[in-house]
Amino acid sequence: MAESSLKKISIDELTPGMYVQSIIEQKGSVKIKSQGKVLKQAVVDALKKRGVKTLLIDLSKQFIPESGEPDLSVAAESPVATPPENEDETSEARVSFQQEVSRAATLHKQGKKIQKQLLNAVKQGLPFDDKVPREFSQALVSSIDRNPDALLCLTKIREKDEYLLEHSLNVAILLANFGRFIGMSDSEVNDLAYAGFLHDIGKIRIPDSILHKPGKLTDMEMNVMRDHVYYGVRVLEEVKIPEHLVRTVSEHHERLDGYGYPNGAREDEISQPGRMLAIADVYDALTADRCYKAGMPSQKALQILMNDTPHKLDKALVQQFIKCMGVYPVGSLVKLNNERIGMVMAQTSATLAPKIKVFYSTRGNHFLEPKDIDLNTDTAVRIEKAVKASDYRIDVKAFFERCVNI
């Protein structure tokens, strides 16, 4: 899909003859996940009634609606325009952040435990039951459907000695959110999250001296490190993981210019799920705290992703990923112009004005009573820059557990 064909519009700009790629912002408890043609004005009215605010349309799929079409044609097209009449007909009703965060925290801990069990099995050369990680990945997607901000916040809680466990878990979360944002089907999103959860499983067979080396790897060490993709693919094939998922995992280090590995695949030789996995993998690696370095601010990592387009990463998908995450992603820390620091808790219709929880004063270097602020409505305060927790010796995990009550 060409990036130029996608356009973000408000619900008031939506007219019959447009094709909706995805819904970006919606208020209310019923989440509409469909996509398709807007055949008549009744479709627009239904979306307004359901609280849809902003949408992503595909200009290349615009059409001239025919007059006098029977109502049956609307149902036949499976358009975005036929939302269910009650919540029982939806897959997951939206809930508040506070309602979901405790459940998400339990999932996050469970994910690290399952990841550890998988790595131990692979390290010992033992097979594992793929049903457990598969069902867990589906549970992640369900949490994203209920409220994506809860799990996205949890991706920012890092333990320096647990990178291998957290990285694949976080990539799965990022991919579930990304897949939903661009309008993928339930099965596609579940597969994408599952591939993300398994993508680095081969790293357990890389020597620790190379895997955890703080400095730059030598050419010989880099060749050994690259073998993690080969090991991972072999393990997944032995466990009889579906072939299309093995392919996605095998492509997470391939690049569009052909200079990736292990196969040096180029452009159309790399699948869309593989391209998406590559983007989420790089983003989480750049923002992660390691035993030898602090992760960079999300804003800088997103800029690096853009700099790697279009020669290495898919430009249209990177742009969609940035729109999905927001300039200041949920869970990231920002410094305000009043010398306060807050955590981004949710996006708003204004790209540079998310909802934040202020909790720290840089003037006095001390914690504050947490306060929620919607920068989209509170114009007296604005974001000055993105910051890292390590810059101010802030324990994000302790703050999150105390202020968000998980």
Salt bridges, closest charged atoms under 4 A:
GLU3 OE2 - LYS315 NZ 3.84
ASP12 OD1 - LYS48 NZ 3.68
ASP71 OD1 - LYS40 NZ 2.48
GLU85 OE1 - ARG50 NH2 3.89
GLU92 OE1 - ARG146 NH1 3.57
GLU100 OE1 - ARG146 NE 2.77
GLU135 OE2 - LYS131 NZ 3.98
ASP145 OD1 - LYS31 NZ 3.79
ASP145 OD2 - LYS33 NZ 3.67
ASP145 OD1 - ARG180 NE 2.59
GLU159 OE2 - LYS397 NZ 2.92
GLU162 OE1 - LYS112 NZ 2.72
GLU166 OE2 - LYS112 NZ 3.50
ASP186 OD1 - LYS33 NZ 3.61
ASP186 OD1 - ARG180 NH2 2.77
ASP191 OD1 - ARG134 NH1 2.95
ASP191 OD2 - HIS244 NE2 2.85
ASP200 OD2 - HIS167 NE2 3.63
ASP200 OD2 - HIS199 NE2 3.42
ASP200 OD2 - LYS203 NZ 3.31
ASP200 OD1 - HIS228 NE2 3.36
ASP200 OD1 - HIS252 NE2 3.41
ASP208 OD1 - HIS212 NE2 3.89
GLU221 OE1 - LYS213 NZ 2.70
GLU238 OE2 - ARG234 NH2 3.96
GLU251 OE2 - ARG247 NE 2.81
ASP257 OD2 - LYS312 NZ 3.63
ASP268 OD1 - ARG275 NH2 3.72
ASP281 OD1 - HIS167 NE2 2.61
ASP281 OD1 - HIS199 NE2 3.18
ASP284 OD1 - ARG158 NH2 2.93
ASP284 OD2 - HIS167 ND1 2.72
ASP314 OD2 - ARG275 NH1 2.65
GLU339 OE2 - ARG363 NH2 3.33
ASP372 OD1 - LYS357 NZ 2.90
GLU384 OE2 - LYS335 NZ 3.73
